[in-house]
Structure formats: C-alpha cells, structure tokens
C-alpha cells in the first residue's frame, strides 16, 4: 500500500466504514443511468476505492475509467442516508491515482498541460483569452473584479460580454484581469491534480486578495468560495453574477424593462446548487424579468439532474456527457418552456450541444444572456 | 473462464452486455449484507426475456451457477454469487411494457425501478401500492423475488397480492408465462405465486403483470409523539381494535428520530421516546374524520402531542425521511455503522408491544445500541443494530444479539423475516421456523425446477 493510499484510508476510513451499501445513491446518478453497470454507481465506486486502498484489487484501465466516470455532481451526497461525502471520496481516489502517476487519463492530459503552460485548459494563449474584453471599458482601480474564467473567456465569450454589459447597466464597472487572468484550477482539483491546483490557487490568492470577485462560472464560484478555503489556501470574497444581479434588481439599480414574452425553465448547475446551496438568486432574477414565466423541471434545486459536463466528464467521456445532457433536455422540454437557462458556461455548452444533437427546439442560454435581452 | 463459454455469452447478449472486468466482478461480489462476498466469473446484463433464455441455456448446458440480481439492495446476501459463475444483472430490463388501465394492471420488465413505475402511473391517477423503503432504486423483479412490501401493507396488503402473472425463465432456458391479467384465476397450482419470494432459487423472473389501484383522492400524515414508546405500540392495537385501518403505521424510537433529523434537519421531528407516523387516505372528508378519531385514540394513550397535515410537501418529506432511517442510523454514533442482521422480524399484531419491549431489553442486556423502527401496523419491525465494525468484540456480541432478536420473534409466534427474505443470512432459521417436513418439501420443489442446482446456489438452505 502506498503512503498516499494509506492517507486516503486514514482520512475516510470511518466514513467508508459507515457506508452500509444500501444503494440509495443509485437514485439519480447521471453516470449510472447511462452506463448501467454496478461499478458505475456511487456505491460501486466507493467500494472500489476502498478495495484498491486495501490492496484487494489491482490498478486496471477499468478502474481508471470507473473512477473518472463521475461528474462530481453530488447527487449521491444528497441521497446518502449515512452522510458520506461520496464525491469527495471519488476525488480523493483520483488524487491517489495521480500521486501514483496512474492518472489522470490521457484524455485529460492536454488540458492539464495547457493549464500549466497558458493557465487555461483550451490551449489558447493569454492574449487570445483576453480577446473577448477588447473594447470593454472598465475602471482600473475598482475594488471589484469581474473574473471571466477560462470557459467564458474562450468558449462562450457571449457570457462574458453579456455579464459585463449588464453589470455596467447596474452601475458596476469591475476591473478586468484580461490576459493576467489565471485558471481558477477547479478542474485540476476535481480530476485529482492537487499539487497543480494548490500552486495556481496560491498564485490567485496573492493576485486577487482584497478585492471582491464577480464570476459567471459556477465552477469558478465553487472553487474560490469553497475549495480554496477547504484547502487552507485562503478565503476569497466572491459573488456569483446571479447574487449581484438579484441584489441590483431588488435595489432598483437594474431595471430590465424590455418584455421578452417567453417561458423559461432554469437548470441548477451542480456547482452552484448542490455544492454551494445557491438556488434562489437566479430564480429571483428570472422571475423579475418582464414577460417571463419561470417553470420548474420535475427535478430542480437539490434534486436537479446534472447536465453531464462537470468533474472532467465531458473531456474524458464526451459522448456520455451528451447523453446525460440529452436526458436533461427532455426534462426541460416536458415543462413546455421555450428557453432553458443556466448559470454556468459548462452547463450551457453541454446542454446546447445536447439539444442540438437531440434536434430539440429549446434555446439554451446563460442567465446573463437572458437578462441582457431584457435591458 | 473458458473463452468458448464466454464467446457463447457474447453471442447471446452482445459484447457490451458481458463483462469480466475486475471492477465489475468486484462490484457484483456483494449486496447490502456485510459478511458475504464472492466474485462471479462473469456478469451479463440482458435486455429482454429471450436474451435471458439464451444465457440460461448455456449455463444449464455447462452447469454453471447463475445468480440473478436487481439493484443489489437486498440485505440477506441473496444476490451474492457464493459459487461464482454468472451474475445476471437485470437492471437493464427497465421497460414498462404496458399500462392497461382498463384492466387495472401493468406489464413490466423485471429491472423497472419501483418509483419509475409509480411516477408513470401517477399521471393517470393510479399507483402500485406495495412500496419498499428502497423504492427509489429497488427493482420490481427484486421486490417480487423477496416479496418486499413496505409500509402500506397494513391496508393494501403485500407484494404477493399484486402479482397477477409472471414471465419466468426456467434454468434450462424455457420461457414460462404463467398467470395473466385476471384478478381471479384457479386452474391448478399458482406457479406465479410460487415464484414470489423464491429469491432466485427456481428460475428468473423476467417480466411481471402487476395489479394497480386508483390513487386515493386525499392523503394526510399524522405524527403522534410519546414519552414512552410502549404507549405508541398500544395506540396501534387500539386503532386496529376500533376497526380502523390506516394506509400505514410506522414507529420510530428516539434514536431513529435523531437519525431522521440528522438526514433531513428541516423535518424537525420531536425529540421524544417514540413517534407514530401514520398515513391516512380516502376522500377528503373521510381522511379528516379518520384523523380526528386517531387523534382521540393517541391522546387516550398518553401521546404528548398529535399533529396532522395534508400538505403534500410535508407528507412527501416525512416519508422520504422515514424511508431511509435504516441506513441513516449509521449517523448516530461516531465510528458506529448499521449492520443489517436481525432486522426484519414480524410478529402477530397483538404481540407488537412485547416485541418492542423485548428488543429494548436485548439492547440493554447486551450493551449494544439497537434502534427500533418499522412497519408496526403489520407487526414488522426493523431493529437496527449499530456497531464499531473495527471492534472484534462488537462482532461477537452482534451474533448473540441477532440470535436473541430472531428467537424473540419466533417465541412470539412471529417470523424471522417479514419482507427481506432468507438469502444466506437467515438460511439457518428456515428449518427452525418451518419445520423439517416443510424444508424437505421445499428442497424437492427446488429439484423439480432446477435439477442441476444452478439457480442461486447456497441460499435458503435448499441444498442437501
């Protein structure tokens, strides 16, 4: 048994012993629903982590696939009667495999290398990362920073531009980090690359501390808000865009007066909802838009189904991520809504792609885009 | 495993539905039971009856053991492949084949998850009443195989009452369709009923025709709190004595209450010695009248407080909290976890008070925590023993405690299992409870269906 595995056992030993293997965690697990084999259930993964730590099973490609077939959505945590932090156990197991140089899987390596080289997982230069912000004016001495994040900066610039536009309309002109912005490193933590995470997190704390961050990305929010603190790296003052917009609307600083005239359903991003318990601000924002009717999906808030993109699932298993996204699209369609809104760029991308593949007529938007339409 | 044998399985169900990966073999080596573990040689996930039939023919020809499995939520080791061989995971057979409202029945594949069926039926105003607490993930095939019935058996009866017909794959691969959509049927032995509770030892339940019922117009939940749990048990007897049959009557002792409050703090159950949780259903007016009568009876039996609510949200939350109390007992004490043994005793209704007292006395005498809760309305208690799994002394005490709990049930004229089944865990009680002649008959029946003894071997003490 390696030293790190010993640590996994020590850290989670009693938690693992408390698991009664009742299987309640099977309910609503997105990857189990697509894979089907017991090994893909949260219970199966916990069993395998313990068995591997105890030396009962060897490392195999099957084990690697199984441990990385998880979006860390935390649905299992919500269900677990015995109170296990199942997704943290899975992340810890990934960490053990990375420490033993057995992981991450090859599908993640280019993302990891890109973060090390350019501080974003998409292989883009720092200049390319900042391209979205050309022409966006911002005061240079603000106490607030709009931290766009890698995905809005590179993959969904419409989220970054909509966000800054509506912040500006609300009277908030935050500083932009542009090419100096780093990855938040949440992706690295969730795929088990803990030392890389800690290095970048430390850098970010030094660079950003003392200012309030506003983020559009649910993953960035969870990372800054929870993971930096839990790792003992630092406390960050961070707000999700939906917090800021909700306050601005309630205080009358933002008046989205243009009527949209549509029915909207809201998808709770796992990192904003189950991970950070942010459920009401986005709903408050949507329900205050003129002409918008907000309808809930069958599974929402704590029970919301995962979009399929998180925890490195989309980069390791893109097809499965889309399958899971398609399940969510069907649930959204059942509400009769015309627009599916989320508050996370990963959710937007995966749900948009899933809707497209499924031939759905649903329009998939980020909440910043919806609000932008209303002003 | 012989490659040519594996190839035959692949040819039967497709490569994607056969696994010999280490992670899969390990994952299918256990169920909820903690003492039993054995690796299968291969796992298959068939999609329909014909695929099961093909697999069984191959297994029978090679005399390879076969262990059928649903969601693996059984607690008695019933799905543990103790002789290796093939595990047939039926969760891939998850289609609701027909909803026949005109005949008030459904036709389902064995791997349909209980809640998925009731979610679908609710849209038409119907439901499938027997609902094990594992209903969010247990499969209907598994439920039928152990005759798991849940809290609503008080009023609606157990799973057995709802099985109208089954499609069974016999060990030689023959597909036997028995029973049908009629509520009554009396032509020879009822083979479908023989398979209810047979725990995979006779053949594989592949599909089922199940009776369904119209959803009641209204429901309410009553919470009665007691400073002496025995008064809660007395209340149950008096409610039944007054010719009232609530939809369910559940008991939670103080530790069970604490476990539920830890799992779902928003429920804020009163911190008392015991709670009765009752569900009432019927017309709106009838539910109100029932609630008033029950409130009076609870008061007469020294209930500290009685609250009732017909708010669907509150009702759903309370039942959700109740449904997982068994596993939630693991939260109660640091380093302690629940062991599912001695957990399913059922006694005649009039002996419920004695059973509750008896379990408490065992806990006190042995110095080991036993949380008491269960379907008190039908005499089915689920005592939860919690131990420090790392302490060998606790395991020794556990053995004595379990034996005493089982003995208590038998001494009160009850049974060691109301709905969880025998598997390996309770195999030693099968003769004690049924007698040697009954066991000999069961063994003969087993031989008739399964002459090579390939179906779920090592369970129910059926091997001579």
Interface residues (C-beta under 8 A of the other chain):
Chain A: X14 X17 X18 X19 X20 X21 X22 X23 X24 X26 X27 X36 X37 X38 X39 X41 X43 X44 X47 X48 X51 X56 X57 X58 X60 X62 X63 X66 X79 X80 X81 X82 X83
Chain B: X19 X21 X22 X23 X24 X26 X27 X28 X30 X31 X32 X34 X43 X45 X71 X72 X73 X89 X91 X92 X115 X134 X136 X137 X138 X262 X263 X324 X325 X326 X327 X328 X330 X331 X334 X335 X337 X338 X339 X340 X389 X390
